[in-house]
Amino acid sequence: MNFLDKQKLFNTMRVYDDYEKRFAEARIKKPLRFPTDEKTRSEIREDVKKILAYDEKLVPEISGMTEISCDNLDGYSVKQLRYTTWKNVYASASLYLPDTDKKMPLIFLFCGHGKDGRLTNGYALMARKLTQLGAAVIVPDNIGQGDRENMGHWYSVGPFYCGLTLQGMIVMESVALIRHMKNDPRFDSDKFAACGNSGGGTLCLFLAALAPELCVISSSGYPSEFSYILSKERPHCSCNLLPGIAHGPEMWEVLSLFAPKPLLVEQGEMDYLIPMDIFHRNARKLKNIYIQMGCEENFEFALTKESHSWTDSDRYIIAKFLAKSLGIKEPKEECDTDADFINGLKAWHVDMPSDALTLDETSEMLSGKKMPEGTTLADIYPPTFNSKPLSPDEIISDIGRGDVMKILAQMECALKKT
């Protein structure tokens, strides 16, 4: 390595050290809040809305829900649905229905970043398992995932340029779907539940604060600490970016807004994304709030011997918790894998109309702003060093974990004073 590169590497180390100190300073300045009284809970809820750029006026109304196909299987059926959220924003979902004429609980199963969205094996197997216990299950594709992949998701910056967030848009769509399904007479609206892993666990975390229609939630593969996740020295998906979160509520505060209703947080001991000790710390704080509110029996946390994605063990623990809360059949601890069922998933794709908007176009439509072509995250959240703009020429562009300027822009986003 030549002298100039050594100097750039030294500069890069100093810049990262500065960001570490800024995250630590933000954490030190956070007050300890106890979300047991309505005033504090309301303050945290408003903080969540601000971080997400969640605006009740922007929550869409679901329209044009159309059944694209229906498969009748052993004791249940699965319908593939397409519907509209915002104008020219099309969504897809799978609806699993037990063969019954009785009103049934409805579970919203929210997906993470599985390559096939709602048709990813682990999510489809979980939906089938819950349906066989007696609940209906709806599995939507989030913005830019599954059959909505062409919208854009991973590295889209349009929402941030337009004063929105991708996670906030996902939450608003999900709230809209929950409200829409309450009008369906097939479902018992007093028994609406949600579960999700990884990115779906993120969504469930925010729904704990913003979806009072839900009576029970399981969030897995995510509950930990925002300050840990957003200070990682690696590229993040856009749905993970939360402007100002370093100064905002921690995960346990957000999840505690669901108390006194039943809540499960869960993950694998071998999860390479979330250290087990941070999971335990988050669970300890959550449990304390449930104890303080006199509803300790409604909070559970669990660890399996597995990694990040759902396995049979995860599905069993989550299904058992949901079954107890919803009053449906208890699951058996067994292997869920079914080759014939999995092989049939590829036939359930839903095509999107040709006039479908991209994520960036949707952001522009909702905000009235126009993003210049070629805008990067570093343009929106310019990295700094010693409170001065940082030039990419001063540092190493990639030290093995991706574009350093993008990583620093992510950190700047989290540290933004709102």
Sequence and secondary structure as in RCSB ss.txt:
>XXXX:A:sequence
MNFLDKQKLFNTMRVYDDYEKRFAEARIKKPLRFPTDEKTRSEIREDVKKILAYDEKLVPEISGMTEISCDNLDG
YSVKQLRYTTWKNVYASASLYLPDTDKKMPLIFLFCGHGKDGRLTNGYALMARKLTQLGAAVIVPDNIGQGDREN
MGHWYSVGPFYCGLTLQGMIVMESVALIRHMKNDPRFDSDKFAACGNSGGGTLCLFLAALAPELCVISSSGYPSE
FSYILSKERPHCSCNLLPGIAHGPEMWEVLSLFAPKPLLVEQGEMDYLIPMDIFHRNARKLKNIYIQMGCEENFE
FALTKESHSWTDSDRYIIAKFLAKSLGIKEPKEECDTDADFINGLKAWHVDMPSDALTLDETSEMLSGKKMPEGT
TLADIYPPTFNSKPLSPDEIISDIGRGDVMKILAQMECALKKT
>XXXX:A:secstr
  HHHHHHHHHHHHHHHHHHHHHHHHHHH     TTSHHHHHHHHHHHHHHHT  GGG    EEEEEEEEEE SS
EEEEEEEEESSTT EEEEEEEEES SS EEEEEEE  S TTGGGSHHHHHHHHHHHHTT EEEEE  TTSGGGGG
G  TT  HHHHTT  HHHHHHHHHHHHHHHHTT TTEEEEEEEEEEETHHHHHHHHHHHH TT SEEEEES  S 
HHHHTT SS   GGG  TTGGGS  HHHHHHTTTTS EEEEEETT SSS HHHHHHHHHHHHHHHHHTT GGGEE
EEEESS SS  HHHHHHHHHHHHHHHT           HHHHHHGGGG     TT   HHHHHHHHH     TT 
 HHHHS  EETTEE  GGGS SBSSSSBHHHHHHHHHHHH   
